[in-house]
Structures are given as structure tokens and as C-alpha cells.
Amino acid sequence: MIKAHGIHKSYNSLHVLKGVNLEIDAGEIVSIVGKSGAGKSTLLHILGTLDQPDDGSLRINNQDVVRLTNRKLAQFRNQNIGFVFQFHHLLPEFTALENVCIPGFIDQKPEAQVRDRAKELLAYLGLSDRLTHKPNQLSGGEQQRVAVARALINQPGIVFADEPSGNLDSASSTELHQLLFDLRKDFGQTFIIVTHNEELAQMSDRRLEMQDGRLLDTSAN
């Protein structure tokens, strides 16, 4: 599903990624850990097509995404990839339901279809009674579940999560971690997760560690 080879990335004179190679199969949950500044988020942004490598190749679902035009890349991203971030990035003026619907509307799907799908996802996530609530009326854990629903609205094969539980209390973190595995079981999504949470990393199918711009597979450790 994802094949990255020889990925390099520099910012000014700082060489952040130094020839990263990575293959991820469909349905895997892979965690990427490492110290701050090791290159974790940079790698996640490149794998998620939010940034471009300076060198190297990246294929997602057999598509050479590095060669896509900006317009084609945006379309590919919206249809194939979901994102969950530490800070939920919900639009404050919209309800939970409206926030979840936005990627579906961007993809120009029929409004009724998008709204029905959003309601199904929010019900699955235990938020049926929060459809009309705005973000400031939701707890941190509820906001993150809305963000998860938004990531899933277009039924992407891959979900990238950058510190998804980093802004949650311990109980909400545990619930979110279990939710990711439930989603994989029920919907078959692939998850690539940058995290400092060792519990989540150990639960994953593979634990990869970034050190000085390179990846180490520490799953067997």
C-alpha cells in the first residue's frame, strides 16, 4: 500500500530525513516514535502527501504521488487519506456534523449521502447526541472523536495520526487507542501514527523509531 524509498528532506541547511525506506501493508497499524526533532512529523507529512521530499520515491496504492500535479495530488489525498492531529482543528463555527461533512463536500459527493455517512460515523463513535454541538460544547475526547469521524468520511484506505492522544487525559487516551484498533477491525483502515505514547506504540503491529533522520524497526525489542 505504501512504498517509500530513499526519502530525503532538508530545511535550509538542516538535513531532517536521510534516506528513509519504508513499506506498509494494507490493514497494518504502525507507530513511529522518537525524540523531538528526530524527523517523525516531517516523515508523516511526506507520507501523507502534505509535503514533498527533496529526493526519493513514494508510491501509495501503486500511484507515484511525487509526480502528481498539485490539483491531482489534492484530489488523491482527499479520496485516499485521512488525518487526525493532536489539536483537533475543528472549525469552531460549525457543528460536529458539519465538521465531519466537510471533506465529503470538498469531494463533491451528494449532500444527503455525506450527511448520512457522517451521522453513521458519529453514531459508531458514540456521538449521536452531539450532532448539533459546536466544538466549544464538546469535551477534548469528544472533539477528537469528531476529528476521527472527519478523517473517515471519504472512506480512505490510510489514516495518518500525529500525536492523536497528546492533548487528551489518560482515560480519553486509552479510549482513543482502543478506538483505532476497533476501526481497523471494522473498516480495515491502515493507520500510521506518530506518538510519544509508549503504550500505543507497543500495541501497534510495528513500532518504528526515528533516530537522526533514519528509521529503525524496534518491533522485536
FENVEN-V919528 format. One record per residue. N is the residue number from 1. RES is the residue in one small letter. SS is DSSP state (2 for helix, 1 for strand, 0 for the rest). PSI is psi in whole degrees, -180 to 180 (999 if undefined). D_LAST is the distance of its C-alpha to the last C-alpha in whole Angstrom. Layout:
n: [N/N]
res: [RES/RES]
ss: [SS/SS]
psi: [PSI/PSI]
d_last: [D_LAST/D_LAST]
//
This chain:
n: [1/2/3/4/5/6/7/8/9/10/11/12/13/14/15/16/17/18/19/20/21/22/23/24/25/26/27/28/29/30/31/32/33/34/35/36/37/38/39/40/41/42/43/44/45/46/47/48/49/50/51/52/53/54/55/56/57/58/59/60/61/62/63/64/65/66/67/68/69/70/71/72/73/74/75/76/77/78/79/80/81/82/83/84/85/86/87/88/89/90/91/92/93/94/95/96/97/98/99/100/101/102/103/104/105/106/107/108/109/110/111/112/113/114/115/116/117/118/119/120/121/122/123/124/125/126/127/128/129/130/131/132/133/134/135/136/137/138/139/140/141/142/143/144/145/146/147/148/149/150/151/152/153/154/155/156/157/158/159/160/161/162/163/164/165/166/167/168/169/170/171/172/173/174/175/176/177/178/179/180/181/182/183/184/185/186/187/188/189/190/191/192/193/194/195/196/197/198/199/200/201/202/203/204/205/206/207/208/209/210/211/212/213/214/215/216/217/218/219/220/221]
res: [m/i/k/a/h/g/i/h/k/s/y/n/s/l/h/v/l/k/g/v/n/l/e/i/d/a/g/e/i/v/s/i/v/g/k/s/g/a/g/k/s/t/l/l/h/i/l/g/t/l/d/q/p/d/d/g/s/l/r/i/n/n/q/d/v/v/r/l/t/n/r/k/l/a/q/f/r/n/q/n/i/g/f/v/f/q/f/h/h/l/l/p/e/f/t/a/l/e/n/v/c/i/p/g/f/i/d/q/k/p/e/a/q/v/r/d/r/a/k/e/l/l/a/y/l/g/l/s/d/r/l/t/h/k/p/n/q/l/s/g/g/e/q/q/r/v/a/v/a/r/a/l/i/n/q/p/g/i/v/f/a/d/e/p/s/g/n/l/d/s/a/s/s/t/e/l/h/q/l/l/f/d/l/r/k/d/f/g/q/t/f/i/i/v/t/h/n/e/e/l/a/q/m/s/d/r/r/l/e/m/q/d/g/r/l/l/d/t/s/a/n]
ss: [0/1/1/1/1/1/1/1/1/1/1/0/0/1/1/1/1/1/1/1/1/1/1/1/0/0/0/0/1/1/1/1/1/0/0/0/0/0/0/2/2/2/2/2/2/2/2/0/0/0/0/0/0/0/1/1/1/1/1/1/0/0/1/1/2/2/2/0/0/2/2/2/2/2/2/2/2/2/2/2/1/1/1/1/1/0/0/0/0/0/0/0/0/0/1/2/2/2/2/2/2/2/2/2/2/2/0/0/0/0/2/2/2/2/2/2/2/2/2/2/2/2/2/2/0/0/0/2/2/2/0/0/0/1/2/2/2/0/0/2/2/2/2/2/2/2/2/2/2/2/2/2/0/0/0/0/0/1/1/1/1/1/0/0/0/0/0/0/0/2/2/2/2/2/2/2/2/2/2/2/2/2/2/2/2/2/2/0/0/1/1/1/1/1/0/0/0/2/2/2/2/2/2/0/0/1/1/1/1/1/1/0/0/1/1/1/1/0/0/0/0]
psi: [-46/127/111/136/128/41/121/145/131/149/114/-120/5/116/101/-47/133/68/51/131/136/136/133/129/158/135/-1/151/113/128/142/119/172/166/158/135/1/-15/9/-53/-36/-45/-44/-43/-36/-45/-33/5/19/-17/161/141/155/-30/155/174/151/119/132/123/42/11/126/91/-22/-28/-3/147/164/-41/-46/-36/-42/-40/-44/-44/-46/-32/-21/-15/137/155/138/124/166/-47/127/-25/36/145/120/-25/-8/154/171/-47/-45/-40/-42/-35/-23/-50/-32/-39/-39/-36/2/32/157/136/-44/-39/-43/-46/-40/-43/-42/-42/-40/-45/-45/-35/-43/-36/9/28/26/-31/13/14/-39/6/141/162/-38/-6/5/150/169/-43/-39/-41/-40/-34/-36/-42/-37/-45/-43/-40/-26/-7/-36/15/53/151/-24/136/125/132/124/105/55/-27/10/-20/17/156/171/-40/-45/-35/-46/-43/-43/-42/-45/-36/-41/-40/-34/-40/-42/-43/-42/-30/-12/15/151/136/130/119/121/127/151/0/108/-30/-47/-43/-41/-27/-24/161/-38/142/113/140/130/128/118/45/10/158/136/135/111/21/-33/-6/999]
d_last: [25/24/24/24/24/25/25/27/28/30/32/35/34/30/28/25/23/23/23/20/20/19/19/19/21/23/22/18/17/15/14/14/13/15/17/21/23/20/21/20/23/25/22/23/27/27/25/27/30/31/31/32/30/32/31/29/29/28/29/28/30/31/33/33/33/33/37/38/41/40/42/40/37/38/39/36/34/36/36/32/30/30/28/27/27/27/31/32/35/37/41/43/46/45/44/41/42/43/40/38/41/41/39/41/44/43/42/46/45/48/48/49/46/43/45/44/41/40/41/39/36/37/38/35/33/36/38/41/43/42/43/46/44/43/40/42/43/39/36/33/31/34/34/31/31/34/32/30/33/35/31/32/36/36/34/31/29/26/25/24/23/23/22/24/23/24/28/27/28/25/27/27/24/23/26/25/21/22/25/23/21/25/26/24/25/29/29/27/26/23/21/19/19/18/17/17/16/13/14/15/12/10/13/13/13/11/9/11/11/15/16/19/20/17/14/11/9/5/6/4/0]
//
